[in-house]
Amino acid sequence: MLALLLARKGVPVLLLEAHKDFDREFRGDTIHPSVLEILDEIGLAEPLHKLRHVKVFGPTLRAANTSFNPIDFRRLKTKFPYIMLIPQTKFLEFLAGEASRYREFRLKMTANVESLIEEAGAVRGVRYLSTDGWHEVRATLTVGADGRFSKVRHLAGFEPIKTSPPMDILWFRLPHLPEDPEDEAGRVRGGFANGRMLAVFDRFDYWQVGYVFPKGTYQEVRAAGLESLRTSIVAIEPHFAKHVSSLTDWHQFSLLSVESSRCPRWYKPGLLLIGDAAHVMSPVGGVGINYAIQDATVASNMLASPLKAGHVGVSDLAKVQSDREWPTRIIQAVQSAVQTRIIANVLSSPNAAKIPTLVPLLFRIPWIRDIPARLIAFGVHRAHVAN
Ligand SMILES: Cc1cc2nc3c(=O)[nH]c(=O)nc-3n(C[C@H](O)[C@H](O)[C@H](O)COP(=O)(O)OP(=O)(O)OC[C@H]3O[C@@H](n4cnc5c(N)ncnc54)[C@H](O)[C@@H]3O)c2cc1C
């Protein structure tokens, strides 16, 4: 996204991607209203909507006694009052395709950044390994947008402050069956029973499911066996009674050790971190993509001119961090409160299967429903593209 925005402003950019294509492991498919607004500002919301997608106006939360919609995006004042679900592969291909319209944009796939070029106390570029050997690139600015396990962050010597949310997640797929609901309410849903939680996303051809359990207890989940896991899934989502028979091998699951973190400093001379490289967001609210794209937008707004002038000062980079750090810290504090006050309670109470009666009633009050909707849709501070 940053490469696209900078190229659009006439700044030459080289984007290095370690993978050979964008078909990566599941990392969320949600495009939030804030991102749709940013795309709209550069004329890309309409073409994006032409790709196969679904719109989620409010996820459903389900327990043994009731199910309800705690969030209603329809009430938001925006042209896009919904979360768009689109496979991330398609979204990244779309962005790369749009960026390649600009001659300032170059993309090199299978380019694994392995070291930084540092001279006179400043980062001057990177060395990367590709199928045809080693390469060196020199640049006015190097941006580490390389995700939660950021190599660039590590090479730069930045140590993130980590918090460990009280949970881990097993991700897996279940097949779509002819009797599956086609309604919008079923596209994204969550539920809990017996000290376990489930998050379900419709990915058109299959269901992407996250099974949430207390942190550090994966060996116990495994020791209990697949049958026990299938039973536990069905206890939360009875609808999956047939689907779970497709789960026959532990290789079908990938374990996500959930963490959240934030680097105290996102920059040094010649280098900036954005997105997960600067701050890994907890999965609560699914806002990681939203925050990464807002970082890219602010970085492009603030750095396009200095980049064109051929010199980016440390004070320019500091401005990007100061604009984006406080919204990140606030949302991480909200996520942490949800994790410790709600999720930790659900996961540590095997008998908790019910949503207290008051909760759905509370969420009928429009302004209460609007709070999580607004936070998830926009974060605490909306970024816009400066033209
Ligand atoms: C299982 C899971 C589910 C998630 N679900 C959601 C969700 O529903 N909604 C949401 O908003 N967020 C979700 N997230 C978080 C979201 O994926 C991230 O916050 C978001 O992708 C961050 O974007 P990014 O560009 O900073 O990093 P990434 O999307 O991780 O992109 C980093 C890129 O850098 C490349 N790279 C890494 N190292 C190198 C290297 N050395 N050289 C070259 N390239 C390199 C990687 O291949 C990758 O393509 C989820 C995360 C996980 C793990």
The ligand as an ORCA input file, in Angstrom:
! r2SCAN-3c Opt
* xyz 0 1
  C      -3.816    -16.002     11.681
  C      -4.007    -14.518     11.584
  C      -5.266    -13.980     11.362
  C      -5.435    -12.600     11.245
  N      -6.677    -12.102     11.007
  C      -6.833    -10.767     10.819
  C      -8.098    -10.215     10.467
  O      -9.107    -10.927     10.341
  N      -8.186     -8.879     10.257
  C      -7.078     -8.064     10.384
  O      -7.201     -6.843     10.193
  N      -5.883     -8.552     10.729
  C      -5.726     -9.880     10.926
  N      -4.492    -10.379     11.248
  C      -3.373     -9.442     11.373
  C      -2.912     -9.003      9.986
  O      -2.610    -10.116      9.190
  C      -1.689     -8.124     10.094
  O      -1.890     -7.130     11.071
  C      -1.386     -7.443      8.763
  O      -1.243     -8.404      7.741
  C      -0.128     -6.615      8.883
  O       0.264     -6.176      7.608
  P       1.800     -5.938      7.304
  O       1.850     -5.483      5.894
  O       2.415     -5.114      8.362
  O       2.473     -7.379      7.430
  P       2.172     -8.712      6.614
  O       0.812     -8.733      6.068
  O       2.602     -9.810      7.511
  O       3.156     -8.597      5.371
  C       4.548     -8.698      5.509
  C       5.128     -9.144      4.190
  O       6.546     -9.074      4.264
  C       7.089    -10.237      3.666
  N       8.399    -10.487      4.286
  C       8.663    -10.950      5.519
  N       9.986    -11.013      5.725
  C      10.573    -10.591      4.589
  C      11.937    -10.445      4.176
  N      12.955    -10.729      4.985
  N      12.180     -9.991      2.928
  C      11.163     -9.673      2.080
  N       9.861     -9.796      2.422
  C       9.577    -10.252      3.659
  C       6.089    -11.338      3.984
  O       6.226    -12.411      3.069
  C       4.770    -10.601      3.847
  O       4.248    -10.657      2.552
  C      -4.308    -11.749     11.387
  C      -3.043    -12.289     11.626
  C      -2.882    -13.657     11.728
  C      -1.493    -14.201     11.985
*
